[in-house]
Amino acid sequence: MKGSELMSEVIQAQAAIDKLRIDKSNSHYRPFIFVIAPFTEVVKGQDKAIQTVQSYCRFVYQAGGIPVCPQLYLPQFINMHRSQEFQIAAFINIVLLTKCTETWSFGKPTHDMRYFHRLAKRKGKNIRQFNLKTEVY
């Protein structure tokens, strides 16, 4: 991604956060942003995928949001390869998504990501799409 394209993405993200801050009495308000990124590769523990998703969360944070990213959080204590625990994780995803102001999706949608897109639409959440390929910080 060229520098000008990245700057455009950053400006778009900051403008989105500024819009979400309108009418908030606390000047330090940061909206919860549900991060939609490839899930399977992260759960499998692929370091490059984990670092990429971490960079998406950093992007949300730097834009002024609070990133909510279950694919980084849940596998730390839930065994995603056990059916019952996977079902519990799916429920937790729904709960977390409903607490978020909106969803930000990064990159080309995968099968896993399309699930979150459908879920976000059912819950009435705005989905912002970023083609961002951020550098790992």
C-alpha positions in Angstrom: 0.0 0.0 0.0 1.3 3.4 -1.0 1.9 6.1 1.6 -0.9 8.3 0.3 -3.3 5.4 0.4 -2.3 4.6 4.0 -2.7 8.3 4.9 -6.2 8.2 3.4 -7.1 5.2 5.5 -5.8 6.9 8.6 -7.8 10.1 7.9 -10.9 8.1 7.2 -10.5 6.2 10.5 -10.0 9.3 12.5 -13.0 11.0 10.9 -15.1 8.0 11.7 -14.1 8.2 15.4 -14.6 11.9 15.5 -18.2 11.3 14.2 -18.8 8.8 16.9 -17.6 11.2 19.6 -20.2 13.9 18.7 -22.5 14.7 21.6 -20.4 12.8 24.1 -19.8 14.8 27.3 -16.5 13.2 28.2 -13.7 14.6 26.0 -11.8 11.3 26.5 -14.6 9.1 25.1 -13.3 6.2 23.0 -15.9 4.0 21.3 -15.6 0.2 21.3 -14.8 -0.9 17.8 -15.2 -4.6 16.9 -12.3 -5.7 14.8 -13.2 -8.1 11.9 -10.1 -9.8 10.6 -9.3 -13.4 9.5 -10.0 -15.7 12.4 -8.8 -19.2 11.5 -5.1 -18.3 10.9 -5.0 -16.5 14.3 -6.6 -19.4 16.2 -4.1 -21.8 14.5 -1.3 -19.7 16.1 0.3 -18.4 12.9 2.6 -15.6 14.1 2.3 -13.5 11.0 -1.5 -13.5 11.1 -1.4 -12.7 14.8 0.9 -9.8 14.2 -1.2 -8.5 11.4 -4.4 -8.6 13.5 -2.5 -6.9 16.3 -1.6 -4.1 13.9 -5.3 -3.7 13.0 -6.0 -3.3 16.7 -3.2 -0.8 17.0 -4.7 1.1 14.0 -8.1 1.3 15.8 -6.4 2.5 19.0 -4.4 5.1 17.3 -7.5 6.4 15.5 -9.1 6.9 18.9 -11.1 3.8 19.4 -11.0 0.8 21.8 -10.4 -2.3 19.8 -12.4 -5.4 20.6 -10.8 -8.4 18.9 -12.1 -11.8 20.1 -9.7 -13.8 17.8 -6.8 -12.4 19.8 -8.4 -12.7 23.2 -10.5 -15.8 23.3 -7.9 -18.5 22.2 -5.8 -17.5 25.3 -8.3 -19.4 27.5 -10.8 -21.2 25.3 -9.8 -24.3 23.3 -11.3 -23.4 19.9 -10.8 -27.0 18.7 -13.4 -28.4 21.2 -16.9 -28.1 19.9 -18.6 -27.1 23.2 -16.0 -24.4 23.9 -16.2 -23.2 20.3 -19.9 -22.7 20.8 -19.3 -20.7 23.9 -16.8 -18.6 22.0 -19.4 -17.9 19.3 -21.8 -16.7 22.0 -19.1 -14.5 23.5 -18.5 -13.0 20.1 -22.1 -12.0 19.8 -22.1 -10.4 23.3 -18.9 -8.5 22.5 -20.2 -7.3 19.1 -23.4 -6.0 20.7 -21.4 -3.9 23.1 -19.5 -2.2 20.3 -20.4 1.1 18.6 -19.5 -0.2 15.2 -17.3 -2.8 13.3 -14.2 -2.3 11.3 -13.3 -4.9 8.8 -9.7 -5.2 7.4 -8.6 -6.7 4.1 -10.4 -9.0 1.7 -13.2 -10.8 3.6 -12.6 -14.5 4.3 -15.3 -17.1 5.2 -14.8 -16.4 8.9 -15.0 -12.6 8.3 -18.3 -12.9 6.4 -19.8 -14.6 9.4 -19.0 -11.5 11.5 -20.3 -9.2 8.7 -23.7 -11.1 8.8 -23.7 -10.9 12.6 -23.0 -7.2 12.6 -25.8 -6.5 10.1 -28.2 -8.6 12.1 -27.3 -6.5 15.2 -27.6 -3.2 13.3 -23.9 -2.3 13.5 -22.3 -0.1 10.9 -19.4 -1.9 9.1 -16.5 0.1 7.9 -14.2 -1.7 5.4 -10.5 -0.9 5.3 -8.1 -2.3 2.7 -5.4 -1.5 5.2 -2.1 -3.5 5.2 -0.5 -2.0 8.2 3.1 -2.5 9.2 3.6 -4.5 12.4 4.5 -2.1 15.1 
